[in-house]
Every structure is written in C-alpha cells, then in structure tokens.
Amino acid sequence: MKFEPDPISRDPAVMFSALALWALLAIFVVYPLAMLLARIVVDHGALTTGAIAKVLSDRHQLRAFWNSLLLASVVGVAGTSLGFLFAFAASRCRLPRPMLTAIDAAVLLPLVSPPFTTAIAMIFSFGPRGLITYDLLGIKGYTVYGFTSTLLSEALTYFPIAYLTLRPVLSAIDSNIEAMALSLGASRWRVFHTTTLPLCIPGLANAFLLLFAASLADFATPLILAGNSFPVLPTQAFLQITGLFDLRGGAALSFMLLIPALIVFLLQRYWVSRRYYVTVTGKGAGQTPFDSVAPGARATLLAACALIALVIVYFYALLLYASLVVALGANHAPTLQHYRTIFTDGLKAIRDTLIIAGFAMPLGGLYGVVLGYLVTRKRIPGGRSMEAVSMIDYALPGTIVGIAYLIAFNEPPLVLTGTALIIIACYIFRYGPTGIRATVALLQQIDKSLEEASQGLGAGSATTFRRVTLPLILPAFFAGLGVVFIRSMTAISATIFLVSISWTLITVKILENITELSLGPAAAFSVLVVVIVFVVIALIGLALRRFRAVGAVPMTSLLGG
C-alpha cells in the first residue's frame, strides 16, 4: 500500500514550521505592504486619494512614470536581443570550451557587482575628463549624462539575465528538428526564423519581462547617469523621501510602480508555465550536435559577441585601473591611497556589509529550503497561497519594498529602523524566494518514495527531512544561499532606505562617493565587492561539487530570474 503523509494536525514539526512561516510572511511581507498602502490612502484617520491625485496631477511626476516605462521597454528589447545573441552563439556555434568559459566569465561580471558599476565605468570613459572622450579623442565639454547612456548602462548590466534565461531554452530544443528542416531543402535562415525562433518565443518573452522588471526597479543607474534630464519614478521617490522628507509622497510615487511591476510578474509567470513548445519528449531519438550557423554568419556572430564581451571586460579593467591611480583623467600616477581610504574611512561599511550578508545568507537559504519543501511535499493548508505570498517582495521593485519596510518598522508595535535586523529581513524575504524556486525544481526530480519509506518505518517529518530530504536538496540550499549573499553584497534599491548611522552598506558608500565625485574610492569599493563575491562563489562551487550526484542548481540560473 502506498504511504500517504500524515495530515498536518498529526505532524507537530510540519505544523510548527507552517505556522512559523505564515507568521514571518505576515510580519515581513504582508504587514509592510499594508502599512505602505495605509500611509497612501489614510490621512488623519480618514480615507483619501489625495496622495495619488497629487502625483497624477504633477506633470513632472507623470513624465517620470512614462520615462520609467519607456526606459524599461527599450532596455528589455535591447538586453533580450544581446542575451539571445550570446545564447545562440553559445548553443549553436560549437564553441571551444575555453571560448565558452570566457564568454560565461565576461557575462557573469555584471551579475556579481553593484548594478551601477557600468555607470561608473561610463563616466570614466565618456565623462568630461573621460579616458576616451577627453584623453583619446580630445573632445572637451562632452556630457555622458542622459537617456542614451542610461539605456546603454542598464542594457549591459542586465542582458546577462536574458543570456542565462535563453541559453537553456536554446539548448533544450531538439537539434534533430533543425537538422530535418535543413535536409528538406530549407536554407539556414529559413530554419532559423521558421523553426528555431518560434520555439524560443516563450523564453524570449520571459527574458524581456525579467529585464523590464529589472530596469523598472533600478534607481541607482538613472540617479547617476540620467539626472534631471530624464527623471524616472524610483529616483523621484528616493529624492522625495531623502530630499524633501516627504514619506507619504515617496510612498505614493513608489505605488505608481506597483501596477506595472505586478502585471509584468504575472505575465512572466504565465510564460514560464506554458509548456506547449515541447521538443524534449524523453523518447529515444537523442540529441545530436547541430551547427545551424553558416561560416560567414558564424564569424559575424562571434565577432559581435567578442566585441560586447571586450567592452564589459574593458569597463571592469578600467575600474581596477581607476582604483590604482590618483585621479583618472587628471593624474595617472600609481597609488594605493583609494584602498587605504576604503579600509579606513570605509571599514565600517565593509564590516557591516559582511556581517549582514553573513547572517542573511544561511537564514535566507534555510527559509527557501524549508518553505519550498513544505509547499512541494506536505499537504499544508494554503500551500499555494504561502508560495504566492513568499514571491511578492521578489516580484516588486526594491524601491517599493524599501519604503514599505521604512514605514512599517519605524513605529510601534515593531521598531526595527536603525538596526541590522531590518536589512537582514529585507534580504531574506526579498531574495530568499530564489532558494524556494531551486528547492521546488530539485524536489520535482526526487522520487517521493524515498521520504515515504522513511516515514513508513516510523521516522517523523523532522527526522525524515534532516536525514533523507536535506542531503538530497543541499545543492538547492547552497545555490539559494549563494544568491542571497551576492544580492546582499550588491543590492541597493531597497536597502538605501534602511541604512542608518549604526548600520550601512558598501553599495551605499559607493553611491555616496559617486555623488561626491570621489570616483577613485568608488572604483576601489566596486573592485572589492567583485573580489569578495567571486571568492564566495568559488567556495560555494566547491561545496556544490560534493553533491553533484543528485543534481545541482547553478547560482547563475537563479540570478537570471
């Protein structure tokens, strides 16, 4: 007889875990958003639409709203195109392993560094004293600030997400389909646009929506590069709160991002759930390598990818160089002063960031594994609702989450502002869902009979989870906690509202240095973040190899959304 798991009422460990998770979700996900909404629509105890009406009647704020949608749309198209270019080259051009490794390494750089790192590099390259515009070309008075530079910076920053999303899609397409079309007399171009491209449509839509959401949530890059010439809502909300001390107005501005963000999230979930483009059937045909690119097109494709990869490598090499000279564009004498500065004046930010990331990483990984296990394996009441609620903070722009936390935890009954806990909680519930997704995906590959056999022999849920399930899903745990650590080191859109004199972050110090035109220390901080993240990725990678037998969930796939 097949073993059925005990109902939740007969399993104290499961019941306690489910109740604890619901309590945490209520406190750190539902409550902040409810308080955000209350701050917008309640004034002196009465319902009002005044805050929203004020935003809708302000031409400057409406312009910022439409600018946000425009920028996100163009970044989505440009980034998805670049990502598809790289993914197609990686999966269809039979690249040598060293070249493929080089592409992956170059693509990984923007994902493991603060999101505005390319913006700093663009200022170094094309600013008033830029290495290219001023030193190389001799152009004086050139300005890098505006829509175009913001678009290019965000596209280069976020296109790796599209690459990581589309490469598995292209790799999963049965190459025999393309080979058969070619053998029937179709040209390579016809095979591409009538066979390969249509099979990629769900993946392309998913990648576009992920990039749209990432750009919509980005406030640091527009703050640095767009300025007043191209205002966007996240920067306007930030300036409303930090410059005008208008928390209600900032909340209303962030609320304007809520509707497009939720629409994009629901559409993205819809596209991911579509399964009718099936080419991997499990039948015995097998995949054979297929080079679907003509030699001339292959050379052009690889040249384009190499050029973009070189631009990325150049930007990061320029950051390293800028951190080692007195003042890029003015005095190129070698110095370590910028590193001395960050390890003296910025030592507190480094320490705080590592402490916060060190706590958020294991807690976020554990949260993802436990919740993913409960909603996948246990018949808990409201399991689907729990999973949906857990994804809310992940789906929303960081600006909304940060302002919601600031409002909710700045007054009784739970005052957390000024503490490390508010930042740690933000990281756990904003980025922990990556671990949930990894756990769910891995559990779907593991036969339930293993756990059923353990419980059938008298082991409780806690013992079964600890001795049977957990060892099998450790790859998901390590991948999830790796993503939480990376985001804890590089994120800023939510936590910019949560830092204080007591607890600050490296990314905030970088932004402060940029606004104060201290670009050397900003470059040094950025290099330090990349080095720390790569070291942690390497260590987690070593741990993952020990559990490769069951399966592994690459961290980069989770960073890809």
Protein Blocks (a to p, Z undefined) as FASTA:
>chain_A
ZZddddfklmmklmmmmmmmmmmmmmmmmmmmmmmmmmmmpgghiacfklmmmmmmmmkl
mmmmmmmmmmmmmmmmmmmmmmmmmmmmmmmnopafklmmmmmmmmmmmmmgcfklmmmm
mmmmmmmklfklmmmnopghiafbdjklmmmmmmmmmmmmmmmmmmmmmmmpcfklmmmm
mmnopafklmmmmmmmmmmmmmmmmmmmmmmmmmmmpmklmmmmnmmmlccfklmmmmmm
mmnopaklmmmmmmmmmmmmmmmmmmmmmmmmpcklcfbgopanbpadddfbdfklmmmm
mmmmmmmmmmmmmmmmmmmmmmmcfbghjamcdcfklmmmmmmmmmmmmmmmmmmmmmmm
mmmmmmmmmmmmmmmmpccehklmmmmmmmmmmmpcfklmmmmmmmmmmccfbdfehiak
lmmmmmmmmmmmmmmmmmmmmmmmpcfklmmmmmmnopafklmmmmmmmmmmmmmmmmmm
mmmmmmmmmgmklmmmmgcfklccfklmmmmmmmnopaklmmmmmmmmmmmmmmmmmmmm
mmmmmmmmnopcdfklmmnZZ
